[in-house]
Amino acid sequence: MEDARITVNEHITLHAVNDRFVHDLYQLVVKNRDWLQQFLDWPQHVHSVEDTRKTVQSNMILHQRGYAKTFMILRDEVLVGVLAFNAIEPLNKTAYIGYWMDENACGQGMLSQSMQAMIDFYARRGTVRRFVIKCRVANRASNQVARRNGFTLEGCLKQAEFLNGHYDDQHIWARIVDGLQ
């Protein structure tokens, strides 16, 4: 797999999802479950290592087929988060970005640096030219990530995301990257 590893800097690397991360990924979710549940629906549904293994295996298939790309963010070889193209539209060369970090790793620039490296990697190959982030309006941190990474706010979808028992408005951010050499 040509995109199995993307080097961000001397301390941060992105590794394509694979079975070797199952246990560490499960532990990171458990550690951060309450915090992540403020922003994402799925943490409440992760109950075992086996749940994580099934998700990892599904993501590996999607990654290998090019329908999605899921990377583990490692700082000095320690798992600190996940960065993904949750979906890729090959004809439109559009990727929808999703991410989450260990709460203790937030605010250190690792996500922004990792996102820039991933965008550059796929833009240079011509695989993706339009990058999209969809996040709840109330999620200030995710909106800041989009802004810091050169995304433009394209609009707001009303009551578009169901989380913790109610519907929230969702911002659509996008960035177009053409012709990186």
C-alpha positions in Angstrom: 0.0 0.0 0.0 1.7 3.2 -1.2 0.0 5.3 1.5 0.8 3.1 4.4 2.8 5.8 6.2 2.9 9.6 5.8 5.7 11.4 7.7 4.5 14.7 9.2 7.7 15.7 11.0 10.4 14.0 13.0 8.0 13.2 15.8 4.6 12.7 14.1 3.7 10.0 11.6 0.4 8.9 10.1 0.0 5.1 9.7 -2.7 3.5 7.7 -5.2 1.7 9.8 -4.3 -2.0 10.5 -4.7 -4.7 13.0 -1.6 -3.8 15.0 -3.5 -0.7 16.4 -6.6 -2.4 17.6 -5.6 -2.7 21.3 -4.1 0.8 21.6 -7.0 2.3 19.7 -9.5 0.6 22.0 -7.6 1.9 25.1 -7.5 5.4 23.7 -11.3 5.4 23.1 -12.0 4.1 26.6 -9.7 6.7 28.1 -11.4 9.5 26.2 -15.0 8.2 25.9 -16.7 10.8 28.1 -14.8 13.6 26.4 -15.3 12.3 22.9 -19.0 11.8 23.5 -19.5 15.6 23.6 -18.6 15.7 19.9 -19.2 12.2 18.4 -21.9 9.6 18.6 -19.9 6.4 18.2 -17.8 6.3 21.4 -20.8 5.1 23.4 -21.1 2.0 21.1 -17.5 0.8 21.6 -17.7 -1.9 24.4 -14.9 -4.2 23.6 -11.6 -4.8 21.8 -13.6 -7.0 19.4 -15.8 -4.0 18.5 -12.7 -2.0 17.7 -11.2 -4.9 15.7 -14.4 -5.1 13.5 -14.3 -1.3 12.9 -10.5 -1.5 12.1 -11.0 -4.4 9.7 -13.9 -2.5 7.9 -11.8 0.6 7.7 -8.8 -1.4 6.3 -11.0 -2.7 3.4 -12.3 0.8 2.6 -8.8 2.2 2.8 -7.4 -0.4 0.4 -10.2 0.1 -2.0 -9.9 3.9 -2.0 -13.4 4.6 -0.7 -12.0 6.1 2.5 -8.6 6.6 4.1 -8.0 6.1 7.8 -4.8 7.0 9.6 -3.5 6.6 13.1 -1.7 9.7 14.3 1.4 8.7 16.2 3.7 11.0 18.2 7.0 9.3 18.9 5.3 6.0 18.0 2.5 6.5 20.6 -1.1 6.6 19.3 -2.6 10.0 20.0 -5.5 10.2 17.5 -7.2 9.4 14.2 -7.4 11.4 11.0 -9.4 10.1 8.1 -11.1 10.7 4.8 -14.4 9.2 6.0 -15.6 9.1 2.4 -14.0 9.8 -0.9 -15.9 10.7 -4.1 -13.5 9.6 -6.8 -15.2 11.3 -9.7 -15.5 14.6 -7.9 -12.1 14.1 -6.3 -13.7 15.1 -3.0 -12.8 13.8 0.5 -14.7 14.3 3.7 -12.4 14.7 6.7 -13.0 13.3 10.1 -10.7 13.3 13.1 -10.4 12.9 16.9 -7.5 13.3 19.3 -6.6 12.1 22.8 -7.8 15.0 25.0 -4.3 15.4 26.4 -2.8 15.8 22.9 -5.2 18.6 21.9 -3.9 22.2 21.5 -0.4 21.2 20.4 -0.8 21.6 16.7 -0.5 17.9 15.9 -3.8 17.6 14.2 -3.3 20.7 12.0 0.2 19.5 11.0 -1.1 16.0 10.3 -4.1 17.3 8.3 -1.8 19.5 6.2 0.5 16.5 5.5 -2.4 14.3 4.5 -3.9 17.0 2.2 -0.5 17.5 0.5 0.0 13.8 0.1 -3.3 13.2 -1.7 -3.4 16.5 -3.6 0.1 15.8 -5.1 -1.1 12.5 -6.4 -4.2 14.1 -7.9 -6.5 11.7 -5.9 -8.3 14.5 -4.1 -8.6 18.2 -4.9 -11.6 19.2 -2.7 -11.4 18.6 1.0 -14.5 19.0 3.2 -14.9 19.2 7.0 -18.5 19.0 8.4 -18.7 19.9 12.1 -21.3 21.1 14.6 -21.6 24.8 14.8 -21.1 24.5 18.6 -17.9 22.6 18.2 -15.5 25.5 18.5 -12.4 23.4 18.4 -13.3 21.7 15.1 -14.3 25.0 13.5 -10.9 26.5 14.6 -9.1 23.5 13.0 -10.9 24.2 9.7 -10.1 27.9 9.8 -6.4 27.3 10.8 -6.0 24.9 7.9 -7.2 27.3 5.2 -10.7 26.0 4.8 -13.5 28.4 3.8 -16.9 28.3 5.5 -19.3 27.4 2.7 -22.5 27.2 4.6 -24.6 25.9 7.5 -27.0 23.0 7.4 -29.8 23.4 9.9 -30.4 20.5 12.3 -28.1 18.2 10.3 -26.3 16.3 13.0 -28.0 14.1 15.7 -25.9 13.9 18.8 -26.8 13.1 22.4 -30.5 13.3 21.9 -30.9 16.4 19.7 -30.2 17.8 16.3 -27.5 20.4 15.9 -26.7 22.8 13.1 -23.6 21.8 11.1 -21.0 24.0 9.3 -19.6 22.9 6.0 -16.0 23.9 5.4 -14.0 23.3 2.2 -10.6 23.8 0.8 -9.6 23.2 -2.8 -6.0 22.3 -3.6 -5.0 22.1 -7.2 -1.8 21.3 -8.9 0.7 20.7 -6.0 4.0 19.7 -7.4 
